Amino acid sequence: MSEFSGLSQWDDSMRLALDQARMAAMHGDVPVGAIIIDQAGSVLAAAANEREIRHDPTAHAEILALREASRRLRSWRLTGLTLIVTLEPCTMCAGALVLARVARLIFGAFDPKAGAVSSLFDVVRDPRLNHRVEVRGGILEAECGAVLKDFFAGR
């Protein structure tokens, strides 16, 4: 059994991403949070959606986390790293994961309206691209979904 196949091992990391998601909600943004960890499990980057406060349509949690990890590593190649995010990535973020050569993606809630990892598309595993990302979805799915539902219920 590979280290990637265990489900519960990702719960603690997803809880860190959920903390980031809650921070996004506090400043009025859609509550999505992401972290990037190395092979030893150390957090290299953590980010929350900041589209509203940055006035930037690309300020998704995944993109901000990728930028921070790249800065810290002084490389755009993020091989061997894992991105953990509370919501299935959109096409922009899925494409960025491929371009950054991220090894694996762990996500919480599925996104039937914009998900580009399994719901609408499968960008990260498209065999026509030069890199494919390992994927595990549905980690703490109910908790991740509840944060989003609570946010939108309050709107």
DRENKE-352348 format. One record per residue (C-alpha): residue in three letters; residue number from 1; x, y, z. Coordinates in steps of 0.02 Angstrom, whole numbers. Layout:
# DRENKE-352348
+-----+-----+--------+--------+--------+
|  aa |   i |     px |     py |     pz |
+-----+-----+--------+--------+--------+
| ALA | NUM |      X |      Y |      Z |
...
+-----+-----+--------+--------+--------+
# end
This chain:
# DRENKE-352348
+-----+-----+--------+--------+--------+
|  aa |   i |     px |     py |     pz |
+-----+-----+--------+--------+--------+
| MET |   1 |      0 |      0 |      0 |
| SER |   2 |     74 |    168 |    -48 |
| GLU |   3 |     79 |    315 |     71 |
| PHE |   4 |    -42 |    404 |    -45 |
| SER |   5 |   -178 |    273 |    -26 |
| GLY |   6 |   -216 |    303 |    158 |
| LEU |   7 |   -367 |    412 |    189 |
| SER |   8 |   -354 |    463 |    371 |
| GLN |   9 |   -173 |    517 |    354 |
| TRP |  10 |   -235 |    670 |    258 |
| ASP |  11 |   -365 |    724 |    387 |
| ASP |  12 |   -246 |    832 |    490 |
| SER |  13 |   -179 |    918 |    336 |
| MET |  14 |   -355 |    950 |    273 |
| ARG |  15 |   -399 |   1027 |    441 |
| LEU |  16 |   -257 |   1152 |    415 |
| ALA |  17 |   -331 |   1194 |    245 |
| LEU |  18 |   -502 |   1213 |    328 |
| ASP |  19 |   -425 |   1340 |    447 |
| GLN |  20 |   -370 |   1439 |    295 |
| ALA |  21 |   -544 |   1425 |    218 |
| ARG |  22 |   -622 |   1498 |    375 |
| MET |  23 |   -502 |   1646 |    363 |
| ALA |  24 |   -563 |   1679 |    186 |
| ALA |  25 |   -742 |   1684 |    248 |
| MET |  26 |   -694 |   1811 |    382 |
| HIS |  27 |   -645 |   1936 |    247 |
| GLY |  28 |   -796 |   1899 |    139 |
| ASP |  29 |   -718 |   1781 |     14 |
| VAL |  30 |   -779 |   1608 |    -37 |
| PRO |  31 |   -705 |   1496 |     98 |
| VAL |  32 |   -576 |   1392 |      9 |
| GLY |  33 |   -409 |   1355 |     90 |
| ALA |  34 |   -254 |   1266 |     29 |
| ILE |  35 |    -88 |   1207 |     97 |
| ILE |  36 |     64 |   1132 |     14 |
| ILE |  37 |    168 |   1002 |    105 |
| ASP |  38 |    333 |    921 |     63 |
| GLN |  39 |    370 |    735 |     67 |
| ALA |  40 |    410 |    744 |    254 |
| GLY |  41 |    240 |    822 |    289 |
| SER |  42 |    305 |    996 |    327 |
| VAL |  43 |    195 |   1140 |    273 |
| LEU |  44 |    282 |   1248 |    142 |
| ALA |  45 |    136 |   1362 |    105 |
| ALA |  46 |    -39 |   1401 |    164 |
| ALA |  47 |   -167 |   1514 |     83 |
| ALA |  48 |   -349 |   1563 |     78 |
| ASN |  49 |   -451 |   1635 |    -64 |
| GLU |  50 |   -413 |   1822 |    -76 |
| ARG |  51 |   -505 |   1874 |   -233 |
| GLU |  52 |   -609 |   2003 |   -141 |
| ILE |  53 |   -472 |   2087 |    -41 |
| ARG |  54 |   -346 |   2084 |   -184 |
| HIS |  55 |   -475 |   2127 |   -319 |
| ASP |  56 |   -393 |   1987 |   -419 |
| PRO |  57 |   -489 |   1848 |   -507 |
| THR |  58 |   -335 |   1736 |   -500 |
| ALA |  59 |   -312 |   1748 |   -311 |
| HIS |  60 |   -379 |   1574 |   -278 |
| ALA |  61 |   -307 |   1483 |   -127 |
| GLU |  62 |   -218 |   1357 |   -238 |
| ILE |  63 |   -133 |   1490 |   -344 |
| LEU |  64 |    -77 |   1588 |   -191 |
| ALA |  65 |     -9 |   1430 |   -109 |
| LEU |  66 |     84 |   1382 |   -268 |
| ARG |  67 |    161 |   1555 |   -278 |
| GLU |  68 |    217 |   1549 |    -96 |
| ALA |  69 |    291 |   1374 |   -111 |
| SER |  70 |    383 |   1426 |   -270 |
| ARG |  71 |    452 |   1579 |   -181 |
| ARG |  72 |    511 |   1476 |    -33 |
| LEU |  73 |    591 |   1344 |   -143 |
| ARG |  74 |    655 |   1470 |   -270 |
| SER |  75 |    586 |   1362 |   -409 |
| TRP |  76 |    427 |   1350 |   -510 |
| ARG |  77 |    448 |   1161 |   -515 |
| LEU |  78 |    357 |   1091 |   -365 |
| THR |  79 |    395 |    908 |   -398 |
| GLY |  80 |    365 |    790 |   -253 |
| LEU |  81 |    246 |    909 |   -164 |
| THR |  82 |     65 |    886 |   -114 |
| LEU |  83 |    -69 |   1019 |   -125 |
| ILE |  84 |   -216 |    998 |     -5 |
| VAL |  85 |   -369 |   1105 |    -40 |
| THR |  86 |   -544 |   1109 |     32 |
| LEU |  87 |   -633 |   1117 |   -137 |
| GLU |  88 |   -602 |   1028 |   -301 |
| PRO |  89 |   -494 |   1145 |   -407 |
| CYS |  90 |   -562 |   1243 |   -555 |
| THR |  91 |   -484 |   1236 |   -729 |
| MET |  92 |   -362 |   1378 |   -692 |
| CYS |  93 |   -299 |   1297 |   -532 |
| ALA |  94 |   -295 |   1121 |   -606 |
| GLY |  95 |   -191 |   1187 |   -751 |
| ALA |  96 |    -73 |   1274 |   -631 |
| LEU |  97 |    -47 |   1110 |   -536 |
| VAL |  98 |      5 |   1026 |   -698 |
| LEU |  99 |    119 |   1169 |   -747 |
| ALA | 100 |    201 |   1169 |   -575 |
| ARG | 101 |    230 |    981 |   -584 |
| VAL | 102 |    143 |    952 |   -416 |
| ALA | 103 |    149 |    767 |   -373 |
| ARG | 104 |    -18 |    746 |   -287 |
| LEU | 105 |   -180 |    835 |   -251 |
| ILE | 106 |   -292 |    802 |   -103 |
| PHE | 107 |   -459 |    891 |   -102 |
| GLY | 108 |   -613 |    895 |      9 |
| ALA | 109 |   -779 |    939 |    -71 |
| PHE | 110 |   -820 |    902 |   -252 |
| ASP | 111 |   -873 |   1051 |   -357 |
| PRO | 112 |  -1008 |    996 |   -481 |
| LYS | 113 |  -1018 |   1172 |   -557 |
| ALA | 114 |   -834 |   1211 |   -587 |
| GLY | 115 |   -727 |   1062 |   -534 |
| ALA | 116 |   -591 |   1020 |   -659 |
| VAL | 117 |   -517 |    867 |   -574 |
| SER | 118 |   -664 |    748 |   -585 |
| SER | 119 |   -832 |    837 |   -585 |
| LEU | 120 |   -830 |    926 |   -754 |
| PHE | 121 |   -656 |    889 |   -821 |
| ASP | 122 |   -501 |    793 |   -773 |
| VAL | 123 |   -365 |    917 |   -817 |
| VAL | 124 |   -234 |    850 |   -696 |
| ARG | 125 |   -237 |    673 |   -767 |
| ASP | 126 |   -262 |    713 |   -951 |
| PRO | 127 |   -142 |    596 |  -1044 |
| ARG | 128 |   -114 |    728 |  -1179 |
| LEU | 129 |    -22 |    840 |  -1055 |
| ASN | 130 |    160 |    820 |  -1007 |
| HIS | 131 |    126 |    793 |   -821 |
| ARG | 132 |     -8 |    703 |   -723 |
| VAL | 133 |    -53 |    729 |   -541 |
| GLU | 134 |   -107 |    592 |   -421 |
| VAL | 135 |   -278 |    635 |   -349 |
| ARG | 136 |   -379 |    591 |   -196 |
| GLY | 137 |   -545 |    679 |   -173 |
| GLY | 138 |   -677 |    678 |    -38 |
| ILE | 139 |   -560 |    697 |    112 |
| LEU | 140 |   -665 |    772 |    254 |
| GLU | 141 |   -792 |    808 |    117 |
| ALA | 142 |   -937 |    843 |    236 |
| GLU | 143 |   -836 |    968 |    339 |
| CYS | 144 |   -768 |   1055 |    185 |
| GLY | 145 |   -941 |   1063 |    108 |
| ALA | 146 |  -1019 |   1129 |    268 |
| VAL | 147 |   -900 |   1279 |    273 |
| LEU | 148 |   -956 |   1325 |     97 |
| LYS | 149 |  -1141 |   1294 |    131 |
| ASP | 150 |  -1135 |   1400 |    290 |
| PHE | 151 |  -1050 |   1541 |    197 |
| PHE | 152 |  -1177 |   1544 |     56 |
| ALA | 153 |  -1324 |   1523 |    174 |
| GLY | 154 |  -1270 |   1684 |    259 |
| ARG | 155 |  -1271 |   1780 |     96 |
+-----+-----+--------+--------+--------+
# end
